[in-house]
Amino acid sequence: MATQLFIGTAVDQAMPVRKPRSLWPSNPAVTLWSTMVGKKVVMAVTGLVLVGFVVAHMLGNLKIFLGADAIDTYAVFLRTMGEPLIPYSVLLWVVRIVLLTCVALHITAAVQLTRMNWAARPERYEVKQSIATTYAALTARWSGVILVAFVIFHLLHLTAGRVGFRPGEFQNLAVYHNVVAAFAVSWVALFYVVAMACLCLHLDHGVWSMLQTLGWNDARSTPLLRAVSRGVALVVFLGFISVPVAVLAGWVR
C-alpha cells in the first residue's frame, strides 16, 4: 500500500499541469479563413463589394451618351472628390486599393476552395451528371480567368493608355475621346463584348451563390432571388456593351 502511494505521488508530480484550453481561438480571422465555410464567406463579402463597383462603373460609363462634357467632368470628379480636405486622387486610390484587395481575396479563396474540393475527391467520377446547376455555374471558373485577363488589359488600355492606342492618341482625362478611339478598333470592341458576356455569366452564378452563402434565400424566395441574379447580370451586360456597340454603329463619335 505504501509503495503504491509513493508511486502514485511520483507520477502525479512528474505529469505536467495542463492549462485550461480556450474555446475562443487566438486569431479568429485566420481560423475562419482556414475553413471552407470561411472562404465562402470571404468570396461572398468581396463579391458584394465588387458587384457594387461593377454597377457603379456601368452607370458612369453610360454618361458617354450625355456627351463629352458629362463623362469628362465625371472623370475629373472621381479624382477631385474630397478636396480641399483630401488631396487630389487620394480617395480614388483608396477605392482602387480596396477593390484590388477584394479581387485578390476573391481569387485566392476561389482557388483554395477548388483545391479543397479536389482534395476531398481525389478520384474523378467515371460518369458525372450535373444536377440542379446552370451553365453559368459550370463555366464560373473559366469566365473568372477571362475576366482577370480582361481587367489587366482594361487597366493598361483605357486607364493607363499603354496599349491599344497609336502614339499620342491617348489623352489624359479625355474619356470621351479615348473611348471612341479605343472602340473604333473592331477587335478591341469584340474582346470587350466577349469579356462582358463572361461577366454576365459570372454575375449570374456569383450573385446567386453570394445570396446563398449569406443565408438570404429560402424555399419561397428562391425563384425571386434567381430572377434578381439573372436580372442584374443581364442589365450589367447590356449596359456595358452598349458603349462599344454605339461607337461601332457610329451613334457615338
N, C-alpha and C positions, 0 to 999 in steps of 0.2 A: 504493500500500500504506500509506504514512504517513497519507494523507488518510483512508482507511477506518479506520485505527486510531484517529485523532483523533475521527472522527465517532462511532465505537462507544463511545469513552471518554466523550464528552459525553453521549450518550444514557443510558449507564449511570449517570452522575452525576445526570441530570435525573429519572430514574424514581424514585418514592418506594419506600422499603423497606416491603414488606408484613409486617405482624405475623402470626405463625402463628395460624390460625383454631382456636378452641377447639371441640372436639367436644361439650362439655357446655354447654348454654345458661345464660345468666346467671341466668335465673329459670325453672327447670323447671316450676313450677306454672302460670305464665302460658302457657308454651309448650304444656303438656299441655292446658290449658283451651281453647286456640285450635283444637284438632283435634277432629274428630268422635268419635274414639275417647275422647279425654279427657272430652268432655261426657257420653258414655255411661257412663263410669266414675263421674263425679260423680253422675249420676242413679241408678246402681246403689247407691253407698255411702249417699247421702242417703235413697234408698228403703228400704234396710235399716234405717236408724235410724227412719224413720217407720213402717215395718211393726211394729217392736218397740214403739213407742209406742202404736200402734193396738191391738195385742193387750193390752198392759198396761192401757190405758184401758178396753177392753171388760171385762176381769176386774174392774176397780174398779167399773164400773157395775153389774155383776151382784151386788154386795154389797147392793143395794137389796132383794133377795129375802130377805136375812137380817134385815131390819128397819131402822128409822130409826137406832137406836144404832150399828149396824155401819157404815153408809155415812157417817153424820155424823162418827163417830170417825175413819174413814179420811180424810175431807176435812181434819180437823184435823191428822192425822199428816203429810199432804203438806206442810203449812205449818210444822210444828214439827220435822221431821226434821233432825237435826244439832245441835239445841240441847243444852246451852248453848254448845257450841263455836262453832256457826254461828248467827247471828241469825235471828229469825223470818222465814220465807218466802224467805230468800236462795237456798237450794238449789232451791226451786220456780221461782224466777225464772231461775236458771241453766239449768234444764231448758227453760223456755219460750223463752229466747233461743236455745239450741241448736236447738230444734225450728223456730222461726221462720226461723233461718238455713238450716236444711236445706230448708224449704219454699221459701224464696226461691231457693236454688241449684237446686233440683229444677225449679221452674217456669222459671227463666231458661235452664237447659240444654235443657229440652224445647222452648221457643220458638225458641231458636237452632238446635237440630237441625232443627226443622221448616223454618226459613228456609234452612238449608244444603241440605236435600233439595229444596226448591223451586228454589233457585238452580242446583242440579245438573241439574234437569229443568225448564227454563223453559216448555216447551210441554207442555200436558196430553195424556195419551193419548186418542185418539179412542175406543177401546174398552179399558176397564180391567178385567182379570179378577184377582180376589184369590185367590191360590193359597196353600194351606197356611197360612191365617190363621184367626182366630177372631172372633166378634162382639165379644168384649172388646177385642181389638186394634184393630178397626175403630172402636170408639167410645171409645178411650182418651182422645183429646183432649177430646171433649165431656164425658165423665164427669169429667175433671180440672177443667174450667171450672165445672161444677155443684158439685163438691166445694169449690172455692175460695169460691164464694158461700155454701155451707153453713157452712164454717169461720168466715167473718166473722159470719154470723148467729148461729152457736152461741156464739161468744165474747161477742157483745153480749147474747145471750139468757140462757143458763144460767150463764155465768161472771160477767158484769157486771150482769145483771138490768136492762139498759137498754131492752130491747124484749120484747114478748110477755107482760108482766105488768101487772096493774092497779096503780095507785098504792098502795104499801105492802104489796103481796103478796109480793114477793121478800124473802127473809130471808138475810142473810149466813151462810154455813156451814151452813144448814139444808137440806142437799142433798135429803133425802127429801121434805120439804115442797115445795121448789122444783120437783123433777122431777114430782111428782104434779100440782101446779098447772099446770105447763107442758104436759104431755101430755094433760091433761083437755081441752085445746083441740084439736079434731079436725084442723084444718088444719095445726097445728104437728106433731102426731103423723104425719100423712100426709107432710108435707115431710121429716120425719126418716127415714121408711121409704124414700122415693124416693132421698134422699141416700145412705142405706146400700146401696141397690141399685146406685147408681153406684160407691160404694166397693168393693162386691163385684166388679163388672166391672173396675174399675181395679186391684184387687189381683190378680185372676186373670191379667191381662196383665202387670202390673208385677212380680210375684214371679217369673214365668217369665222375663221379659226380664232381670231382675236376675241370676238364676242363669246365664243365657246369657252375659251380659256378664262376670261374674266367672269364667267358664270352669268351672263346676261340672257342666256337662252333657256327656254323650257319648251314643253310639248306644244303649248298654244302659240308661243311667239316665234317658233322656228320658221314657219313659212314667211312671216313678215321680215325677220332678220335676214333670211336668204335673199329676199327681194331687195332689201336695203343694200346688202353687199354687192349684188349684181348691178343695182341701180347706180351706186357710187362708182363702180368700175366703168360702167358704160358712159356715164356723164364725163368722167375724167378723160376717157379715151377720145370722145367726140370733141371735148373742149381743147385738148392738146393738138389733135391732128387738124383742127380747123385752121390753124395758122399756116402750116406748110401747104395745105390744100389751097388756101386762099392766095398764097404767094404764087404757086404754080399756075393757078387759074387766072392770075392777073387781077384779082379783086383787090389785092393789097400790093402796091408797087411804089 
